[in-house]
Amino acid sequence: MALPRPVSPLAAWRDLRRFLAQRQKHELIFGILAIFVTGVLLIAFYLDSNSMKKPYKRDIQYVESWPLDRTDEQIHAQQKIDQAKREVEQAKMEKLKRERQAQFKKVDDELERLGL
């Protein structure tokens, strides 16, 4: 069995041009699309593999420790404190929500003015 002889780059380029010249237009279009989709997938896998090189960041969540023998009055007092904190946070969120709605309203009014 004879081994194939080495091919020069110029001969390979001529062979590729001859092969492509014999193809129909739709074959070339689908061939280019296939190469493009494969390239996009390879690039996506490469970029995804690089995301694993970022150092791990701990997300520590602390929990309050309560004594087992605390009274109902202590529980209600802590609930009032927690409720006040929740209300402050909720007020902040509502303010941010209203600001965001105002921004969207401004954009919507501008689009309405343009007829969109």
C-alpha positions as CSV (number, residue, x, y, z in Angstrom):
1,M,0.0,0.0,0.0
2,A,1.5,3.3,-1.1
3,L,1.6,6.3,1.2
4,P,0.3,9.6,-0.1
5,R,3.1,12.0,-1.1
6,P,3.5,15.3,0.8
7,V,1.4,18.1,-0.5
8,S,2.7,21.7,-0.9
9,P,0.5,24.5,0.3
10,L,0.2,25.9,-3.2
11,A,-1.1,22.6,-4.5
12,A,-3.5,22.3,-1.7
13,W,-4.8,25.8,-2.4
14,R,-5.3,25.0,-6.1
15,D,-7.1,21.7,-5.2
16,L,-9.4,23.6,-2.8
17,R,-10.2,26.3,-5.5
18,R,-11.0,23.5,-8.0
19,F,-13.2,21.8,-5.6
20,L,-15.1,25.0,-4.7
21,A,-15.5,25.9,-8.4
22,Q,-17.4,22.6,-9.0
23,R,-19.9,23.3,-6.1
24,Q,-23.3,24.9,-6.7
25,K,-24.2,28.2,-5.0
26,H,-26.5,26.8,-2.4
27,E,-23.8,24.2,-1.4
28,L,-21.3,27.0,-0.8
29,I,-23.8,29.0,1.3
30,F,-24.7,26.1,3.5
31,G,-21.0,25.1,3.8
32,I,-20.1,28.6,5.0
33,L,-23.0,28.6,7.4
34,A,-22.0,25.3,8.8
35,I,-18.4,26.6,9.4
36,F,-19.8,29.7,11.0
37,V,-22.1,27.9,13.4
38,T,-19.3,25.5,14.4
39,G,-16.9,28.4,14.9
40,V,-19.4,30.2,17.2
41,L,-19.9,27.0,19.3
42,L,-16.1,26.5,19.6
43,I,-15.7,30.2,20.7
44,A,-18.5,29.9,23.2
45,F,-17.0,26.8,24.7
46,Y,-13.6,28.5,24.9
47,L,-15.0,31.6,26.6
48,D,-17.0,29.4,29.0
49,S,-14.0,27.4,30.0
50,N,-12.1,30.7,30.8
51,S,-14.9,31.7,33.2
52,M,-13.9,28.9,35.5
53,K,-10.5,30.4,36.1
54,K,-11.9,33.2,38.3
55,P,-11.2,32.7,42.0
56,Y,-14.0,31.3,44.1
57,K,-15.6,34.0,46.3
58,R,-17.2,32.9,49.5
59,D,-20.8,33.9,50.2
60,I,-21.0,33.7,54.0
61,Q,-24.5,34.1,55.5
62,Y,-24.6,34.6,59.2
63,V,-27.6,33.6,61.3
64,E,-28.6,35.0,64.7
65,S,-28.3,32.6,67.5
66,W,-31.1,32.9,70.1
67,P,-31.2,31.3,73.5
68,L,-33.7,28.6,74.0
69,D,-35.2,30.1,77.1
70,R,-36.0,33.6,75.8
71,T,-39.4,35.0,76.7
72,D,-42.3,36.0,74.6
73,E,-41.7,39.6,75.4
74,Q,-38.2,39.4,74.0
75,I,-39.5,37.7,70.9
76,H,-42.1,40.5,70.3
77,A,-39.6,43.2,71.0
78,Q,-37.2,41.7,68.4
79,Q,-40.1,41.3,65.9
80,K,-40.9,45.1,66.3
81,I,-37.3,46.0,65.6
82,D,-37.1,43.7,62.6
83,Q,-40.5,45.0,61.3
84,A,-39.1,48.6,61.5
85,K,-36.0,47.5,59.5
86,R,-38.2,45.8,56.9
87,E,-40.4,48.9,56.5
88,V,-37.4,51.1,55.9
89,E,-36.1,48.6,53.3
90,Q,-39.5,48.4,51.7
91,A,-39.8,52.2,51.5
92,K,-36.4,52.3,49.8
93,M,-37.5,49.7,47.3
94,E,-40.7,51.5,46.6
95,K,-38.8,54.7,46.0
96,L,-36.5,53.0,43.6
97,K,-39.4,51.4,41.9
98,R,-41.2,54.7,41.4
99,E,-38.0,56.3,40.0
100,R,-37.6,53.4,37.5
101,Q,-41.2,53.8,36.5
102,A,-40.7,57.5,36.0
103,Q,-37.7,56.7,33.7
104,F,-39.8,54.2,31.7
105,K,-42.6,56.7,31.5
106,K,-40.2,59.4,30.1
107,V,-39.0,56.9,27.5
108,D,-42.6,55.9,26.7
109,D,-43.7,59.6,26.3
110,E,-40.8,60.2,24.0
111,L,-41.7,57.2,21.9
112,E,-45.3,58.3,21.8
113,R,-44.2,61.8,20.6
114,L,-42.2,60.1,17.8
115,G,-45.3,58.1,16.9
116,L,-44.0,54.7,17.9
